[in-house]
């Protein structure tokens, strides 16, 4: 399903995970199977593998693509999925976590992720959950908006208060483009749209993205087999910081450490991939191996 979504750092993921025939695979953010299809083509071990996504649209595409194959396809957020795998006593040779928003989510105006295309203030990765961007911008108090703009948008306190006040005073907001256009007046020059960090902060808050990552990373050693590999793709500094901190904390246990870091520094997309897929420009890949 590469026409739907161009997988980021595909060759690099294959290089660090080193899939082999017969190995099991857990994709916690399977999306449209850009990575999963390539890995499962090598392993051919469908029955011991699982593909997870909390987006029903992605789940339906996965079910169609792997029709007739005994791979498990699970509609769930990745933290809940990991808890379930642990409860069932499952462990895997390879795990992939790609924390980016998929191209179909960004490109479809009705999903509400983009301020360029006019759509509802939604931003839910799981369209069945209750919290939406509309509730955040129209109902959350100003102080709470300041908090997420600082924490998730990485805005300075003064500017975060300015944006939060503008959001509260402009209520009610009805669409992504309406909000994005209103934030243009707060531009500070440069190529980045003034609404970029605000939309990032709202999206992270709506989907509890950082909380999901932090809780899941702590469980990774429990669902990796000895010698198993985990690859993690991040798209902004907040995500990468969590992954890097987890890896450093794990190896810091010395002889009791459960993992070995496979990437001394994050792997980034090369010029050829960036030409084909500009959205890969912020992607960083880190990987680790569970010690035997």
C-alpha positions as CSV (number, residue, x, y, z in Angstrom):
1,X,0.0,0.0,0.0
2,X,2.9,2.3,-0.7
3,X,0.7,4.6,-2.9
4,X,-1.1,5.5,0.3
5,X,1.9,6.0,2.6
6,X,5.6,6.1,1.8
7,X,7.4,4.2,4.6
8,X,10.1,6.3,6.2
9,X,13.7,5.0,6.5
10,X,12.6,1.6,5.1
11,X,16.1,0.3,4.0
12,X,17.6,1.6,7.3
13,X,14.9,-0.2,9.4
14,X,15.6,-3.4,7.5
15,X,19.3,-3.0,8.1
16,X,19.0,-2.6,11.9
17,X,16.3,-5.2,12.4
18,X,18.0,-7.8,10.1
19,X,14.9,-9.9,9.6
20,X,15.5,-13.6,9.0
21,X,13.2,-16.4,7.8
22,X,11.0,-17.7,10.6
23,X,11.4,-14.8,13.0
24,X,8.4,-13.2,14.7
25,X,7.5,-9.6,14.2
26,X,5.4,-7.0,16.2
27,X,4.6,-3.8,14.4
28,X,3.0,-1.5,17.0
29,X,2.2,1.3,14.6
30,X,1.6,-0.7,11.4
31,X,-0.3,2.0,9.5
32,X,-0.5,0.9,5.9
33,X,2.1,-1.9,6.1
34,X,5.0,0.0,4.4
35,X,7.5,-1.6,6.8
36,X,5.6,-4.7,7.7
37,X,5.1,-6.0,4.2
38,X,8.8,-5.9,3.5
39,X,9.7,-7.5,6.8
40,X,7.1,-10.3,6.5
41,X,8.2,-11.0,2.9
42,X,11.5,-12.0,4.4
43,X,10.4,-13.8,7.5
44,X,7.3,-15.5,6.1
45,X,6.3,-16.1,9.7
46,X,2.8,-14.6,9.7
47,X,1.3,-16.8,12.4
48,X,3.6,-15.6,15.1
49,X,3.5,-11.9,14.1
50,X,1.1,-9.1,14.9
51,X,0.3,-5.7,13.3
52,X,-1.2,-3.1,15.6
53,X,-2.9,0.3,14.8
54,X,-5.5,2.4,16.5
55,X,-6.8,3.9,13.3
56,X,-9.7,1.9,11.9
57,X,-9.0,3.0,8.4
58,X,-5.5,1.5,8.6
59,X,-6.8,-1.7,10.2
60,X,-9.2,-2.2,7.3
61,X,-6.4,-1.7,4.8
62,X,-4.2,-4.2,6.7
63,X,-7.0,-6.8,6.8
64,X,-7.4,-6.5,3.0
65,X,-3.7,-6.5,2.3
66,X,-3.0,-9.6,4.4
67,X,-6.3,-11.4,3.6
68,X,-5.6,-15.2,3.7
69,X,-2.4,-14.7,5.8
70,X,-2.5,-15.9,9.5
71,X,-1.0,-12.6,10.8
72,X,-2.9,-11.1,13.7
73,X,-4.2,-7.6,13.1
74,X,-5.1,-5.7,16.2
75,X,-7.0,-2.4,16.5
76,X,-5.5,-0.8,19.6
77,X,-3.2,1.9,20.9
78,X,0.3,0.5,21.2
79,X,0.6,0.6,25.0
80,X,-2.6,-1.4,25.4
81,X,-1.4,-3.8,22.7
82,X,1.9,-4.4,24.5
83,X,0.1,-5.0,27.8
84,X,-2.1,-7.6,26.1
85,X,0.9,-9.3,24.5
86,X,2.6,-9.6,27.9
87,X,-0.6,-11.0,29.5
88,X,-0.7,-13.6,26.8
89,X,3.0,-14.5,27.4
90,X,4.1,-13.5,23.9
91,X,7.6,-12.3,22.9
92,X,9.0,-11.3,19.5
93,X,12.3,-11.3,17.6
94,X,11.6,-7.9,16.1
95,X,9.5,-4.8,17.2
96,X,9.0,-1.6,15.2
97,X,7.5,1.6,16.5
98,X,7.0,4.4,14.0
99,X,5.7,7.4,15.9
100,X,4.8,9.5,12.9
101,X,1.4,10.6,11.7
102,X,0.6,8.7,8.5
103,X,0.3,10.5,5.1
104,X,-3.4,9.6,4.8
105,X,-4.1,11.1,8.2
106,X,-2.3,14.3,7.1
107,X,-3.7,14.5,3.6
108,X,-7.4,13.8,4.4
109,X,-8.9,17.1,5.4
110,X,-11.7,15.3,7.3
111,X,-9.2,13.9,9.8
112,X,-8.4,17.4,11.0
113,X,-4.6,17.1,11.3
114,X,-3.7,19.8,8.8
115,X,-4.1,23.6,9.0
116,X,-3.5,23.9,5.3
117,X,-6.7,22.0,4.3
118,X,-10.0,23.0,5.8
119,X,-11.4,20.3,8.0
120,X,-13.0,19.7,11.4
121,X,-11.0,20.1,14.5
122,X,-10.5,16.4,15.1
123,X,-6.9,15.1,15.1
124,X,-7.8,11.7,16.7
125,X,-5.7,8.8,15.6
126,X,-8.5,6.6,16.9
127,X,-11.7,8.2,15.6
128,X,-13.7,6.4,18.3
129,X,-12.1,8.1,21.2
130,X,-13.9,11.0,22.9
131,X,-11.3,13.7,23.2
132,X,-10.9,15.8,20.0
133,X,-9.0,18.9,19.0
134,X,-12.4,20.8,19.0
135,X,-12.8,20.1,22.7
136,X,-9.2,21.2,23.5
137,X,-9.4,24.5,21.7
138,X,-13.0,25.4,22.7
139,X,-13.3,24.0,26.2
140,X,-9.9,23.7,27.9
141,X,-9.0,26.6,30.2
142,X,-6.3,29.1,29.2
143,X,-3.8,27.8,31.7
144,X,-4.1,24.2,30.4
145,X,-3.6,25.5,26.8
146,X,-0.4,27.3,28.0
147,X,0.8,24.1,29.6
148,X,0.5,22.0,26.4
149,X,1.9,24.7,24.2
150,X,5.0,24.8,26.5
151,X,5.4,21.1,27.0
152,X,4.3,19.7,23.6
153,X,4.8,22.7,21.3
154,X,8.1,23.7,22.9
155,X,7.0,27.3,22.9
156,X,8.5,29.9,25.3
157,X,6.2,30.7,28.2
158,X,5.4,34.3,27.1
159,X,4.6,33.2,23.5
160,X,2.6,30.2,24.8
161,X,0.4,32.6,26.9
162,X,-0.1,34.9,23.9
163,X,-1.3,32.0,21.7
164,X,-3.5,30.5,24.5
165,X,-5.1,33.9,25.1
166,X,-5.8,34.3,21.4
167,X,-7.4,30.8,21.2
168,X,-9.6,31.5,24.2
169,X,-10.7,35.0,22.9
170,X,-11.4,33.6,19.4
171,X,-13.8,30.9,20.5
172,X,-15.7,29.1,19.2
173,X,-13.3,27.6,16.6
174,X,-15.0,25.6,13.9
175,X,-12.3,24.3,11.5
176,X,-8.6,23.7,11.2
177,X,-8.1,26.4,8.5
178,X,-9.9,29.0,10.6
179,X,-7.6,28.4,13.5
180,X,-4.5,28.1,11.4
181,X,-5.3,31.3,9.5
182,X,-5.9,33.2,12.8
183,X,-2.5,32.2,14.0
184,X,-0.7,33.6,11.0
185,X,-0.6,37.0,12.6
186,X,1.8,35.6,15.2
187,X,4.4,34.5,12.7
188,X,8.0,35.2,13.6
189,X,9.5,34.9,10.2
190,X,11.2,31.8,8.7
191,X,9.7,28.9,6.7
192,X,7.8,27.3,9.5
193,X,4.0,28.2,9.6
194,X,3.1,30.0,12.8
195,X,0.5,27.3,13.5
196,X,2.8,24.4,13.3
197,X,3.8,24.1,16.9
198,X,0.3,24.9,18.2
199,X,-1.2,22.1,16.0
200,X,1.6,19.7,17.2
201,X,0.8,20.5,20.8
202,X,-2.9,19.9,20.3
203,X,-2.4,16.7,18.4
204,X,0.0,15.3,21.1
205,X,-2.5,16.2,23.8
206,X,-5.5,14.7,22.0
207,X,-3.7,11.4,21.4
208,X,-1.6,11.2,24.6
209,X,1.4,10.5,22.3
210,X,4.2,11.1,24.7
211,X,2.5,9.2,27.5
212,X,2.0,6.3,25.2
213,X,5.6,6.2,24.2
214,X,7.0,6.6,27.7
215,X,4.9,3.8,29.2
216,X,5.5,1.4,26.2
217,X,9.3,1.8,26.2
218,X,9.5,0.6,29.8
219,X,7.8,-2.7,28.7
220,X,9.8,-3.4,25.6
221,X,12.4,-5.7,27.2
222,X,9.5,-7.9,28.4
223,X,8.2,-8.5,24.9
224,X,11.5,-9.0,23.2
225,X,13.1,-12.4,22.9
226,X,16.8,-12.8,23.8
227,X,18.7,-11.4,20.8
228,X,15.5,-9.6,19.6
229,X,15.8,-6.2,18.1
230,X,13.6,-3.1,18.5
231,X,13.6,-0.1,16.1
232,X,12.0,3.2,16.9
233,X,11.3,6.1,14.5
234,X,10.7,9.5,15.9
235,X,9.7,12.8,14.2
236,X,10.4,15.5,16.7
237,X,12.7,16.2,19.6
238,X,10.2,15.4,22.3
239,X,9.8,11.8,21.0
240,X,13.5,11.3,20.3
241,X,14.4,12.5,23.8
242,X,12.1,9.9,25.4
243,X,13.7,7.1,23.2
244,X,17.2,8.3,23.9
245,X,16.6,8.6,27.6
246,X,15.1,5.1,27.8
247,X,18.0,3.5,26.0
248,X,20.6,5.3,28.2
249,X,18.7,4.4,31.3
250,X,18.6,0.7,30.3
251,X,22.3,0.5,29.5
252,X,23.1,2.4,32.7
253,X,22.2,-0.7,34.7
254,X,25.6,-2.1,33.8
255,X,25.8,-5.9,34.1
256,X,22.0,-5.9,34.8
257,X,21.3,-4.1,31.6
258,X,18.8,-5.8,29.4
259,X,19.7,-4.1,26.1
260,X,22.6,-3.2,23.9
261,X,22.3,0.0,21.8
262,X,22.7,-0.7,18.0
263,X,22.7,2.9,16.9
264,X,25.4,5.1,18.4
265,X,23.6,8.1,17.0
266,X,20.2,8.4,15.3
267,X,20.0,7.4,11.7
268,X,18.4,10.0,9.4
269,X,17.1,9.9,5.8
270,X,19.5,10.4,3.0
271,X,19.2,12.9,0.1
272,X,17.6,10.3,-2.2
273,X,14.8,9.5,0.2
274,X,14.3,13.2,1.0
275,X,13.8,13.9,-2.7
276,X,11.1,11.3,-2.9
277,X,9.5,11.8,0.5
278,X,10.2,15.3,2.0
279,X,8.2,14.3,5.2
280,X,11.2,12.1,6.1
281,X,13.3,15.1,6.8
282,X,12.7,15.1,10.6
283,X,12.7,11.3,11.0
284,X,15.3,9.7,13.3
285,X,15.8,6.0,13.8
286,X,17.3,4.4,16.9
287,X,17.6,0.7,17.6
288,X,18.5,-1.7,20.4
289,X,19.0,-5.4,20.9
290,X,17.9,-7.5,23.9
291,X,20.8,-9.2,25.5
292,X,20.8,-13.0,25.9
